[in-house]
Amino acid sequence: MQAFVAACAIAIVVALGSVFVLDGVQKTADEGFKSSTGVRL
């Protein structure tokens, strides 16, 4: 039973950590689809 509770706690910690990491990596649509020449793709 302790192993199950520990696994659930670790899964929650990993999920929360990934939310913060992916939120920092994410770009807005203006940044993601803008080219250096100013032409919109």
Residue pairs with C-beta under 8 A, 6 or more apart in sequence:
33 40
33 41
34 40
35 41
